Amino acid sequence: MRAQVTNAGSVRPGDSVGSDGGFVVIDRVRRAQGRKPASGENLHLLTASGDVIKIRSDEPVRVLRRA
């Protein structure tokens, strides 16, 4: 299975996202609350272990899609 490069806004629960030299499975995707940015939006990607990855929806990420 090969990693794809895509915008963070297209990440879905169950996908694996490249982080710190490895991949972590995303359990939930949540929109950040608060002030809206000029472009894109702020996302919180919650992992199965309880960690939170904060990223903008228009930033590129490496993704392994779930089967």
C-alpha positions in Angstrom: 0.0 0.0 0.0 1.4 3.4 -1.0 0.9 6.7 0.8 -0.9 9.4 -1.0 -0.3 13.1 -0.6 -3.6 15.0 -0.2 -5.0 18.0 1.6 -5.8 17.5 5.3 -9.4 18.3 4.7 -9.9 15.0 2.9 -8.7 12.9 5.8 -11.5 10.5 7.2 -11.7 8.4 10.3 -9.8 5.1 9.9 -7.1 6.7 7.6 -3.5 6.7 8.7 -1.6 10.0 8.6 2.1 10.4 8.4 3.5 11.9 11.6 7.0 12.0 13.0 8.5 9.4 10.7 5.6 6.9 11.0 1.9 6.7 10.5 -0.9 7.1 13.1 -4.5 6.0 12.7 -7.1 8.8 12.9 -10.1 8.0 15.1 -12.0 11.3 14.7 -11.8 14.5 12.6 -13.1 17.6 14.4 -13.3 21.2 13.3 -11.7 23.6 15.7 -14.0 26.1 17.3 -13.2 29.8 17.4 -12.1 32.5 15.0 -12.4 31.5 11.3 -9.2 31.8 9.2 -9.0 33.6 5.9 -8.7 30.4 3.9 -9.2 26.7 4.8 -10.1 25.8 8.3 -8.4 24.5 11.4 -8.8 20.8 12.1 -8.1 18.6 15.1 -7.3 15.0 14.0 -7.8 12.7 17.1 -5.8 9.5 17.2 -6.9 6.2 18.8 -4.3 6.8 21.6 -5.9 10.1 22.5 -3.4 12.4 20.9 -4.5 15.5 18.9 -2.9 16.6 15.6 -3.7 20.2 14.9 -3.5 21.1 11.2 -5.1 23.4 8.6 -7.4 21.8 6.1 -5.4 23.1 3.1 -2.0 21.7 4.2 -0.7 18.6 2.4 -0.4 15.4 4.4 0.7 11.8 3.6 -2.3 9.4 4.0 -2.7 5.7 3.9 -6.4 5.1 3.1 -8.2 2.4 5.0 -9.2 -0.7 3.1 
